[in-house]
């Protein structure tokens, strides 16, 4: 899941070298944290959070194939 979020985020931002994705696992599932440059935050979130919601939907669909629970947090 980490690689999927990283590929999507790098395609959206102006500074792809500043994209950092971390993945942690706990008893509730997998948490993926996305860190981008301050000036790219709006591009990742989108108007009214539409792009962020789309990223979460794609990751959730990919995770459902493996029967996993994944949360994406944009920090």
N, C-alpha and C positions, 0 to 999 in steps of 0.2 A: 504494500500500500504506500509505503514511503516513496518509492520510485515513481509511482503514478502521480502522486501529489506534486512531486518535484518537477516532473515533465510538464504538467499542466501549468504550474506557477511560472516556470521559466519562459514558457511561451507567451505569457500575458504581460510580464513586467519589462521595464526599460533597462534594469540592472540585474540580469540573470545571475551574475557572479555573487550577488548578495543574498540569494535565496538559500535558506537553511531549513531543512526538514528533519525533525526528530520524531522517533517512534518509541513509545513505551507501552508495555503490556501490564495489565492488572487483572483482577478477577472478573471485572465487568467487560473486558475486551481490550481492544487496541486503541490508543490515543495517538493521533498524528498531529504534531504542532508545526505550523508553517510560519516562518519568520521572513519578512521581506523588508526592503529599504523603506524608510518613512514616506518618501515621495511616490512609491509604488503601491502603497496600502489601498488607495482608492481604486486602482485598477484590479486588484485582487478581490475586493469586496463588491464593487460595482454599485450601480444605482439601486437603492433600496435593498442591497444585499443579494441581488439576483445572481451575480457570478459566484459568490461564496456559496449560495444555495445549490447552484449547479455543480460546483466542485464536490460538495458533500453528497449530492445525489449520485454522481458518477462513482465516487469511492464506495458508497454504500452498495451500489449495484455490483461492483467488482467484488466486494467483501461477501456478498450474499452467495456467490458461487462457491466460496470456501466455507460457508456457514459460520462467519465471524461477525462480531459486532465492532464497528469502527466509528470513532468520533474524530472529526477534523476541527481543530481549533486554529484560528488565525490570530497570531500574537503580534 
